[in-house]
Amino acid sequence: MNLLSFLNHELDPFPSPELALTDPNGLLAIGGDLHPRRLLNAYYEGIFPWFNTHDPILWWSPDPRAVFVPGSINISRSLRKYLKKQDWTFSIDRAFADVMAGCAMPRKDQPGTWITGEIRLAYQELHHLGHAHSFEVWDNGRLIGGLYGLAVGQVFCGESMFHRKTNASKAAFIALHQYALKQGFRLIDAQVMNPHLESLGAKSLKRKDFLALLKQFRDGSLARDCWQTDEVKLEL
């Protein structure tokens, strides 16, 4: 029988992800903090935080897990045609805080947001430390879409994306995939499957299989200057 764990401070270790509850799916622990060390430890073990405003910090490791292999994204003919008509430009790490702000805006079917001020500050600190990164989409100098996540060795852990123009978030996702493939990433973690991710080519893995791949790739190295670029070009 799996039991929920309670964390007190950053030195408390996470329990094994295999001990996560089945209902709600993947809930593993409550409490702790969002100190950079704890967050990095969480992603290293296949765990991520997800909680609403006024809730305690909740830690998750769902089963199954949604993942992409870099280069396996599905780009429909209509999407490819649409994007070829746009005069958009793309960048990496040019506007991390703005991307998080865009992702934090409430969606039409969601009255609130899980990307609280606490979360934004924590991930901006990870960005300053060189662990969290953003992909941006621009239209005549205006930010119209983007995504952010963490790099853990050769695994990119996607967190959230947003758009202000049709298909801008998909364009950011394509930019991530193409960049990840070029730089030697082996896996993109998309956390929880949904129809949008599935349409782009995400696959569901059993948690144990995901964790096995994570352990295989999380200590892998990339080029030292991997994140020193600014502008990127979308290849369609």
Sequence and secondary structure as in RCSB ss.txt:
>XXXX:A:sequence
MNLLSFLNHELDPFPSPELALTDPNGLLAIGGDLHPRRLLNAYYEGIFPWFNTHDPILWWSPDPRAVFVPGSINI
SRSLRKYLKKQDWTFSIDRAFADVMAGCAMPRKDQPGTWITGEIRLAYQELHHLGHAHSFEVWDNGRLIGGLYGL
AVGQVFCGESMFHRKTNASKAAFIALHQYALKQGFRLIDAQVMNPHLESLGAKSLKRKDFLALLKQFRDGSLARD
CWQTDEVKLEL
>XXXX:A:secstr
    EEE STTS    GGG  BTTBTEEEEE    HHHHHHHHHTT EE   TTS  EEE  SSEEEE TT    
 HHHHHHHHT   EEEESSSHHHHHHHHHS  TT SS S  HHHHHHHHHHHHTT EEEEEEEETTEEEEEEEEE
EETTEEEEEEEEESSTTHHHHHHHHHHHHHHHHT  EEEEES  HHHHHTT EEE HHHHHHHHHHHTT    TT
TT   EE    
